[in-house]
Amino acid sequence: MMKRYFYTCLIFISILGAACSQGQSQSTNLPADTFSEKIKELANETVLDVRTPEEFAKGHLTDAKNINWRDTNFAARIEGMDKSNPVFVYCLSGARSAAAAKKMREMGFKEVYELDGGIMKWRAANLPETTEGSTKPEGMSQQQFNQLIDSDKLVLIDFYADWCEPCKRMEPYLKEIASDMKAQVEVIRINADDNQALCKSLGVDALPVLQLYKNKTIQWSNVGFIEKKDVVKQLQ
């Protein structure tokens, strides 16, 4: 009798644990298509763009509200929002929205959804955005890009954004490479925010991205932060 009671308790605990695990595993970090569908499902809820006003003006999700995560009064500006309602948060590539979402949960927001990979993944998925009267930057054409990589030297392309922290960390050593190895390589930096169509056509949907070209053909690429020594290896 005691043994049966013991096994019954074990089964109950296992079921309870599985249920809790299932509830906890429900992701709030959603890929672009799922994020879009969730916005439609929970209509009229807040969509929060935590980029800078300058980035916001170049294109954002329809009806999004812009509150810059880097503003010192970010917490004060969201404090008045209804914490029981769902909120959708995004930025350029996901880092700032992750930090903002964490802060919001700490402040008591019950349901915060993040756009995995930020608006770059949204654009790569051909989902709609608006500038609401602002002019979207035309940027570099594919033909102009092809002319850039048409060189006797190696051409190292750096896709970056002003607000991308890994991009900022890589910028100094990329300038050093451009100077120290100028006889063999051209380093060209392209602002992804100002060249959205080009990034989309080249499949650049995260930052930073390095692409190495030789005779107009891509030889190597890297997504995310990389140390200088590992880049130099590719150039030797």
C-alpha positions as CSV (number, residue, x, y, z in Angstrom):
1,M,0.0,0.0,0.0
2,M,2.8,2.4,0.9
3,K,4.7,1.5,-2.3
4,R,1.6,2.3,-4.4
5,Y,1.2,5.6,-2.6
6,F,4.8,6.4,-3.4
7,Y,4.5,5.6,-7.1
8,T,1.3,7.6,-7.3
9,C,3.1,10.7,-5.8
10,L,6.0,10.2,-8.3
11,I,3.6,10.2,-11.2
12,F,1.7,13.3,-10.0
13,I,5.0,15.2,-9.5
14,S,6.2,14.2,-13.0
15,I,2.9,15.4,-14.6
16,L,3.0,18.6,-12.6
17,G,6.7,19.2,-13.6
18,A,5.9,18.5,-17.3
19,A,3.0,21.0,-17.2
20,C,5.2,23.7,-15.6
21,S,8.0,23.0,-18.0
22,Q,5.6,23.3,-20.9
23,G,4.2,26.6,-19.6
24,Q,7.7,28.0,-19.1
25,S,8.9,26.9,-22.5
26,Q,6.4,29.1,-24.3
27,S,8.6,31.4,-26.2
28,T,8.1,35.2,-26.3
29,N,11.0,35.7,-28.7
30,L,9.2,35.3,-32.0
31,P,10.5,35.0,-35.6
32,A,9.2,37.7,-37.9
33,D,6.3,35.8,-39.5
34,T,5.1,34.6,-36.1
35,F,5.5,38.1,-34.6
36,S,3.4,39.5,-37.4
37,E,0.7,37.0,-36.9
38,K,0.7,37.5,-33.2
39,I,0.2,41.3,-33.7
40,K,-2.8,40.5,-35.9
41,E,-4.2,38.0,-33.3
42,L,-3.9,40.5,-30.5
43,A,-5.2,43.5,-32.4
44,N,-4.8,47.0,-31.0
45,E,-2.1,46.1,-28.5
46,T,1.1,48.3,-28.3
47,V,3.9,47.8,-30.8
48,L,7.0,49.4,-29.3
49,D,10.0,50.5,-31.5
50,V,12.9,51.0,-29.1
51,R,15.3,52.4,-31.7
52,T,16.3,56.0,-32.0
53,P,14.0,58.6,-33.7
54,E,16.4,58.8,-36.6
55,E,16.2,55.0,-37.2
56,F,12.4,55.1,-36.7
57,A,12.0,57.7,-39.4
58,K,13.7,55.5,-42.0
59,G,11.0,52.8,-41.6
60,H,9.0,51.1,-38.9
61,L,6.1,48.8,-38.3
62,T,2.7,50.2,-38.9
63,D,1.2,52.0,-35.8
64,A,4.4,51.4,-33.8
65,K,5.2,53.8,-30.9
66,N,8.8,55.0,-30.7
67,I,10.4,55.1,-27.3
68,N,14.2,55.1,-27.5
69,W,15.8,52.4,-25.2
70,R,18.9,54.6,-24.8
71,D,16.9,57.5,-23.5
72,T,17.5,58.1,-19.7
73,N,13.7,58.4,-19.2
74,F,12.8,55.2,-20.9
75,A,11.4,53.6,-17.8
76,A,9.4,56.7,-16.9
77,R,7.9,56.8,-20.4
78,I,6.6,53.2,-20.2
79,E,5.6,53.4,-16.6
80,G,2.1,54.7,-17.4
81,M,1.4,51.8,-19.9
82,D,-1.1,49.1,-18.8
83,K,1.2,46.3,-17.6
84,S,-1.5,43.7,-17.9
85,N,-1.8,44.2,-21.7
86,P,0.5,42.5,-24.2
87,V,3.3,44.6,-25.7
88,F,5.3,43.9,-28.9
89,V,8.9,45.1,-28.8
90,Y,11.5,45.4,-31.5
91,C,14.7,47.2,-32.6
92,L,17.2,46.9,-35.5
93,S,18.6,43.4,-34.8
94,G,17.3,42.3,-31.4
95,A,19.9,43.4,-28.8
96,R,18.1,46.6,-27.6
97,S,14.7,45.1,-27.7
98,A,15.9,42.2,-25.5
99,A,17.3,44.6,-23.0
100,A,14.1,46.7,-23.1
101,A,11.9,43.6,-22.7
102,K,13.9,42.4,-19.7
103,K,13.4,45.8,-18.1
104,M,9.7,45.8,-18.8
105,R,9.3,42.3,-17.2
106,E,11.2,43.5,-14.2
107,M,8.7,46.5,-14.0
108,G,5.8,44.1,-14.0
109,F,4.7,43.8,-17.6
110,K,3.0,40.4,-17.9
111,E,3.2,39.7,-21.6
112,V,6.1,41.0,-23.7
113,Y,6.9,39.7,-27.2
114,E,10.2,40.3,-28.9
115,L,10.9,40.3,-32.6
116,D,13.8,37.9,-33.0
117,G,16.5,39.4,-35.2
118,G,14.7,42.8,-35.2
119,I,13.4,44.8,-38.1
120,M,16.2,43.4,-40.3
121,K,14.6,40.0,-40.2
122,W,11.2,41.6,-40.7
123,R,12.4,43.2,-43.9
124,A,14.1,40.0,-45.0
125,A,10.6,38.3,-44.7
126,N,9.1,40.9,-46.9
127,L,6.7,42.1,-44.2
128,P,5.2,45.6,-44.5
129,E,6.6,48.8,-42.9
130,T,5.9,52.5,-43.2
131,T,7.7,55.8,-43.0
132,E,4.5,57.8,-42.4
133,G,5.5,60.7,-44.6
134,S,9.3,60.5,-44.1
135,T,11.4,59.7,-47.1
136,K,12.9,56.2,-47.0
137,P,16.6,56.3,-47.9
138,E,17.2,55.2,-51.5
139,G,20.7,53.8,-50.8
140,M,23.2,52.2,-53.0
141,S,22.0,50.2,-56.1
142,Q,23.1,46.7,-56.9
143,Q,25.0,48.1,-59.9
144,Q,26.9,50.6,-57.7
145,F,27.8,47.8,-55.3
146,N,29.0,45.7,-58.2
147,Q,31.3,48.5,-59.2
148,L,32.7,48.7,-55.6
149,I,33.7,45.0,-55.7
150,D,35.2,45.3,-59.2
151,S,38.9,45.7,-58.0
152,D,42.3,44.2,-58.5
153,K,42.6,44.1,-54.8
154,L,40.6,42.1,-52.2
155,V,37.5,44.0,-51.2
156,L,36.3,43.7,-47.6
157,I,32.7,44.9,-47.1
158,D,31.5,45.8,-43.6
159,F,27.8,46.1,-43.2
160,Y,27.2,48.0,-40.0
161,A,24.8,50.4,-38.2
162,D,25.5,53.4,-36.0
163,W,23.6,51.8,-33.1
164,C,25.2,48.3,-33.4
165,E,27.5,47.7,-30.4
166,P,29.6,44.9,-32.1
167,C,29.9,47.1,-35.1
168,K,31.4,49.9,-33.0
169,R,33.9,47.5,-31.4
170,M,35.0,46.3,-34.8
171,E,35.3,49.7,-36.4
172,P,38.7,50.7,-35.0
173,Y,40.5,47.6,-36.2
174,L,38.8,47.7,-39.6
175,K,40.2,51.2,-40.0
176,E,43.6,49.8,-39.0
177,I,43.3,47.1,-41.6
178,A,42.3,49.6,-44.2
179,S,45.5,51.6,-43.5
180,D,48.0,48.9,-42.8
181,M,47.0,46.6,-45.6
182,K,45.9,49.1,-48.2
183,A,48.2,47.7,-50.9
184,Q,46.2,44.4,-50.9
185,V,42.7,45.1,-49.6
186,E,40.0,47.8,-49.8
187,V,37.8,48.1,-46.8
188,I,34.3,49.5,-47.6
189,R,31.8,50.2,-44.8
190,I,28.1,50.2,-45.8
191,N,25.4,51.5,-43.4
192,A,22.7,48.9,-43.4
193,D,20.0,51.4,-42.2
194,D,20.7,53.7,-45.2
195,N,20.9,50.8,-47.7
196,Q,17.9,48.6,-46.8
197,A,17.2,47.4,-50.4
198,L,20.8,46.5,-51.0
199,C,21.0,44.5,-47.8
200,K,17.8,42.7,-48.7
201,S,19.1,41.8,-52.1
202,L,22.3,40.5,-50.7
203,G,20.7,38.5,-47.9
204,V,22.1,40.7,-45.1
205,D,19.6,40.3,-42.3
206,A,21.8,40.6,-39.2
207,L,24.7,42.8,-38.1
208,P,27.6,43.2,-38.3
209,V,28.3,41.3,-41.5
210,L,31.7,41.1,-43.2
211,Q,32.0,39.9,-46.8
212,L,35.3,39.3,-48.6
213,Y,35.4,39.6,-52.4
214,K,38.1,38.6,-54.9
215,N,37.6,39.2,-58.6
216,K,34.0,40.2,-57.9
217,T,33.3,36.8,-56.3
218,I,32.6,36.3,-52.6
219,Q,35.3,34.3,-50.9
220,W,34.3,34.5,-47.2
221,S,31.7,36.0,-45.0
222,N,31.0,36.3,-41.2
223,V,28.0,37.3,-39.2
224,G,28.4,38.8,-35.8
225,F,31.5,40.1,-33.9
226,I,34.9,38.7,-34.9
227,E,38.3,39.5,-33.6
228,K,40.8,41.3,-35.8
229,K,43.3,38.4,-36.0
230,D,40.6,36.2,-37.5
231,V,39.8,38.7,-40.1
232,V,43.5,39.3,-41.0
233,K,43.9,35.5,-41.5
234,Q,41.3,35.7,-44.3
235,L,43.3,38.5,-46.0
236,Q,46.7,36.8,-46.1
